[in-house]
Amino acid sequence: MKRLLSILTITLSLALLGGCATTPTASPYKVTAFKPRNPDKVVVKVSTSKQYIYVMEGDRLLMAVQGCVGTAGSPTPHGHFTIRDKIKNKRRISQPDAGYPMAYWCEFLPAYGFHEGFVHPSPRTHGCIRLHKEAAARFFALVKNGTPVDIAPTQPEDTQYGHFIRKLDQSRDPNPPRPFLLSPQWFTEPVGPLLIEG
């Protein structure tokens, strides 16, 4: 019985984090990401005013998603950077949240990176850029050390592609149970291929 309750808790947590909306009629959150033809040409663009993240290969859109950026008091840095480190199974080491998962970590400045986490409709982070797990796993697959990152208040892609981005609001989603957060099961990949040909 105890094992069954544990499995049900983990299943419910995965469903909530997988983007199943807070209403029973909402469809699961899915992200489409295209495989680059030349990984050396991939560029990341972040629009902090919209909280939109675009992964481009020249003029070709590989992925466009909503993320969550830093607050006014702790903003996401603006400028031109590069991905400098990638750690799929990263955990926070500082107190009081030691051990909290920051899966699919892609660092662009010391202590600043893209990673999995709850996506809110307004800025909510301490400067990192949080992505839904569906997006974070694909972002991790699209970039490599050295991939350029351009972070600005707006991007030209806002007008061209912004209306295609599915809006997310995980602000009311409950935190998963702490034992699950601290377990290796947290780092399972989304179902299906991360990148598709196109």
N, C-alpha and C positions, 0 to 999 in steps of 0.2 A: 504494500500500500504506500509506504514511504517513497519507494522508488518511482511508482506511478505518479505520485504528486510532484516529484522532482521533474519528471519528464514533461508533465503537463505545464509546469511553471516555465521550463525552458522553451517549450513550444510556443506558449503565449508570448513570452518575451521576444522570441524571434519574429513572430507575426507583427508585433507592435513596432519593432525596429525595422522590419522589412517594408514599412510604409503603409501597412494596412491602416486606412484612415480611421479617425475616431468615430465614424459612423459606419454601420454595417454595410451600407450600399456602396462605399467607396472602393475603387479598384486598387490593387496593389501597385506600389510605386516601382516602375521599371525604367531603366536607362538604356538607351541605345548608344553605342560607341563604335566607331569604325576604325578598322586597323589601318595605321598609316602605311603609305607606300614607301616612304623614306623617313624612318624615325628621326634622322638628323634634322629634318625640316619642321618638326613639331614645336609649337609655341603655345604657351598658356597665357591667356588674357583674363584679368579679373576686373570687373566693374564693381567697386565697393558701394556706390550709391544704389545700385540695383541688386547687389549680392549675387551677381551672375558670374559664372565661370565658363569660359570658352576654351576648348582645346582645338587649335587650328594646325593645318599643314598647308602653308601658303594660304590660298583662298578657299581651301577645302575645310569645311566644318567637320571635325571628328566627334565632338561631344559638346553639348551645351546644357548646363544644369544650374539650379539655384543652390547656393551655399549659405553660409552664415559667417559674417566677418566681425571684426572688432568693434567695440563700442566707442563712443566719442572720447571717453576717458582712457581707453586702452585700444587705440585704433590699429588696424592692420596697416603696416608700412606701405607707402606708395613708392614706386620706382621700378627700376629694371634689375632683376635678380636672375639666378639660375637655381635649378634643383641641385642641392649639394649633398643630400643624403636620403636614402630610402630605407625604411624599416617596416616590414609588413606587420609584425607582432609587437609593436612598441607599447610600452606602458608608462604612465606618468610616474616619475620618481619622487616628486616633491610632496611634502605634506600639505594639507591634510588628506589629499586624494591619492596617496601612494598606491600604485597598482591599478589605477583607473585606466582602461584601455584607450589607446589612441591609434587604432589600427590603420594601416595603409599610410603611415607617416611619410610625407615628402617634404623635407626641410628646404626652405629657400633663404633663410637667415638663421643665425643661432637662436634656438628656442622658438622660432616661428615656422609653421609648416601647414600643409594641407593634411587633414586626417578625418577619419570617420567620427561622426557625432551627430547630435540632434540639430536639425535645421529649423531655425525660427524665422518668422517673417520680418523681423527687425534685427539689427546688429546685436550680438549677444556674447561674443567671445572676448578673450583677453588679447586678441591680435592674430590668433591663428585663423585658418579658414576651414570650417567644418563642412563635411559633405555627408550626405546619406550613404549608408553602406553600399547600396547599388551603384552610386556614383564614385565613391572613394575607391572601390576595388578596380573599377575601370580606369579611373584617373591614374592609379598606381601602375596599371598595365601600359598606359599611353606614354608616360614620361620616363625619363632616365636621368642619371646624374649629368648635368650640363644643359638640360632643357631650359630654354629661356622662359622667364616669367615676367609679365608686364602687369603691374597693379596700379590702377588709376581710378579716380572718381567715376569716370565713364569710359566706354570703349566704343569704337565705330560699330562693333557687332551688336550693341544694344538695339540699334534701329533695325539692323538687318535680320537678326536672329532672336532677339529678346522675346518676341511674341510667341515663339515656339516653345519656350521653356515652361515646363509644368511647375506650378507654384506648390510649395510645401509649407506645412505648419505643424511641426512636431512639438510645439510648446506645451501642449496638454498631455503628451504621451508620458506615461509613468516610467520612472527609472526601472530597469530590470533588477532583479534580486542581486545583491552584492556577491553571493557565491558564484552566480553565473558570470558576472562581470570579471571576476578573478579567475575563472576557469579557462583552460585552453580552448574549450568549445566556442568561446566568444569569437575566435579568429577564423571560423569557417567561411568559405567564399560563397558569394551568391550563386544560385543555381543557373546553369547554362553557360555558354561561351561569354567571356568578358568582352571580346572585340569581334566584330563581324566584318566580313569582306564587303566592300561596297564602293 
